[in-house]
Amino acid sequence: MKIILYNSIHRKLSIMALLCDNLISDIKMKKYYIETFGCQANVKDSQAMSGTLDAMDFSQTDDYKGADVIIINTCSVRQKSEDKVYGWGMKLGNPIAHEVQMYEKKGHQIVFVTGCMIGSAKGDRKRYDIKVMKDKMPWADYMLAPDEEYKIPEILVKEGLVSEWTGAALFPDVAPEKRAAPIAYINISTGCDNFCTFCVVPYARGKEVSRNQEEILHEINHLVSRGYKRVLLIGQNVNSWGLDTKTKFNLRAGSEHKIPFAKLLREVHKIDGIEKISFISSNPFDFTQDLIDTLSLPKIDRYLHMAVQSGNNEILKAMNRRHTIEEFKELVTKIKKTVPDITFGTDIIVGFPGENEEQFMDTVELFKWMKFNVAFISIYSPRIGTNAQKNLKDDVPLKEKKRRHKYLMDVWKSTIS
């Protein structure tokens, strides 16, 4: 009788222990891992996704192996950028060589691939079929373009990782955001309508869409209340912010125009608690005098990034850049006159189709004249679906591209101001 009673109690205790283990497992905080490739826009998107997952009671981990959710935020600006993504993804399984990996994705893990690579395979401006991506990333559970990243919470609810979520979307609403850095990244616009012949951004991120000014200011005020003192305004071309809207303002001279970027800068400048305002990236083509005057405000960063891309007018025309080198130099001279202590950064492509030695040397001379503080020098690589890839022969040998890259890097290092 005692033995039967003991066995019965033992079974009940075992069942209770199992239930407790399951309960502890259920309430254990889920973990997520984010790998980010590319520009500040992607960094901002990753911050927004991270903040939302934090608000959903997930915790971030530096070990993707132990994560319940893995997010790979991709970049497609260069072929090298895409190669890095595929290289990292091989950790989750190699679909090409079928080799045994040190680690393979666990069954319970959910893998999201987001960012510009996926944007390039979706939407009206897609460069290639999403099936191409899926074939190369069989370990991916969900592929979301930049304008689809807000779907992550509802997907996690559907997958059963969380019971419900009624919080903020990622964009354009103010997303919960981690204070992982002293600078608050603020998206003021997405996409681009310039269609430079080498660039994938109009395909990957779609048409240019500006955020509402009140929305931007609300987000900045929210972040200032959390202790941020520096903001970085982000757009593919911040200068053209507001040109796609119908909102109008009475400007200082009394004239009425669509919202100009300079007006937004002045509004941000009025916010108490902000000590420095930076913005990226600027296009020389639509850098107005009003914007030049605004640069002299005390809170505006004394570093200005303007992508010139080449020092030769013929190459600029082939790139569909709407400025000449003469116009660029005139603009720089005006800016320096207004803000004498300003410094400059730029983006340059060497080995663009048709670029000969003389045209390359024009870029070298521009570097000597400008003395850029920061320079991102890239070797041209054709991007599928762009006008350059479809219509221009990639006729500069790779060896020559590398030589020009090294040569220009050496010139830049010798002229850094």
Secondary structure by P-SEA (a helix, b strand, c coil): caaaaaaaaaaaaaaaaaaaaaaaaaacbbbbbbbbcccaaaaaaaaaaaaaaaaacbbbbcccccccbbbbbcccccaaaaaaaaaaacccccccccccccccccccbbbbbbcaaaaaaccccccccaaaaaaaccccccccccccccaaaaaaaaacccccccccccccccccccccccbbbbbcccccccccccccccccccccccccaaaaaaaaaaaaaacccbbbbbccccccccccccccccccccccccccaaaaaaaaaacccccbbbbcccccccccaaaaaaccccccccbbbbbcccccaaaaaaacccccaaaaaaaaaaaaaaccccccccccccccccccaaaaaaaaaaaaaccccccccccccccccccccccccccccaaaaaaaaaaaaaaaaaccc
